[in-house]
């Protein structure tokens, strides 16, 4: 009689990094981010400390992994080639807010500690700028030009302005966030349109 075959679960197990990140997000939903220790996250994730070290050696590393996960969702669907750059950026960044929405409580607790933790805030900056660079590329904005850092920093400022509204936006359709993002991107569009003229004036020789 043939031995009974063990049923194989088609679902693939989460990677150690995914398990650690999921655990960190669960803990951060109800606790201050600064109070959560890496061993607690490892225990919640069912990882040994050695596995935790390889998967996420620090809390900034976990935040960077979270940013990459959100970026992947933000970029999952190709943007329609039609429409203005502002419209494309609006769609892309609202998709980012949609991806963040299930984790709003955790995001609030993570961000609340940053003003009191300058080192952590400094570590989070590269992830933010990388995310904005990908958003810009998805919208068709060149990020290899000499003005690229200025573009990315300006887009990050527009996103952060909308993020502050999103954190307290309890509307069902995120109307407040959409209005704030539209306003911020409108200002950015106006600045971008006036910048070439500004450069031209600066390069013109002074009149004697």
Residue pairs with C-beta under 8 A, 6 or more apart in sequence:
14 22
15 55
16 45
16 47
16 51
16 52
16 54
16 55
16 56
17 55
17 56
17 65
19 45
19 46
19 47
19 55
20 41
20 42
20 45
20 47
20 52
20 55
20 56
20 62
20 65
21 56
21 62
21 65
21 66
21 69
22 45
23 41
23 42
23 44
23 45
24 36
24 41
24 44
24 45
24 56
24 59
24 62
24 66
24 106
25 66
25 103
25 106
26 44
26 106
27 36
27 40
27 41
27 44
28 36
28 105
28 106
28 109
28 110
29 103
29 105
29 106
29 109
30 105
31 109
32 109
32 112
32 113
33 59
33 109
33 110
33 112
33 113
34 113
34 116
34 117
36 59
38 49
38 52
38 56
38 58
38 59
39 49
39 52
41 52
41 56
41 62
42 48
42 49
42 51
42 52
45 52
47 55
56 62
56 65
59 120
60 120
60 123
60 124
63 110
63 120
63 123
63 124
63 127
64 123
64 124
64 126
64 127
66 103
67 127
67 128
67 130
67 131
68 127
70 96
70 99
70 100
70 131
71 96
71 130
71 131
71 134
73 95
73 96
73 98
73 99
74 92
74 93
74 95
74 96
74 99
74 131
74 134
74 135
74 138
75 92
75 134
75 138
77 95
79 88
79 91
79 92
79 138
79 139
80 88
81 140
84 189
85 139
85 140
85 141
85 189
86 185
86 186
86 188
86 189
88 138
88 139
88 140
89 135
89 136
89 139
89 155
89 185
90 178
90 181
90 182
90 185
92 135
92 138
92 139
93 135
93 159
93 162
93 181
93 185
94 174
94 177
94 178
94 181
96 131
96 135
96 159
97 162
97 163
97 166
97 174
97 177
97 181
98 174
100 107
100 166
101 174
104 166
104 167
107 167
108 167
111 167
113 120
114 120
114 121
114 124
115 121
128 156
128 159
128 160
129 152
129 153
129 156
132 152
132 155
132 156
132 159
133 143
133 148
133 152
135 155
135 159
136 143
136 151
136 152
136 155
137 143
141 151
142 148
143 151
143 152
145 151
151 192
154 188
154 191
154 192
155 188
157 184
158 181
158 184
158 185
158 187
158 188
159 181
159 184
161 180
161 184
162 177
162 180
162 181
162 184
164 180
165 176
165 177
165 179
165 180
166 174
166 176
166 177
166 180
169 175
169 176
169 177
171 177
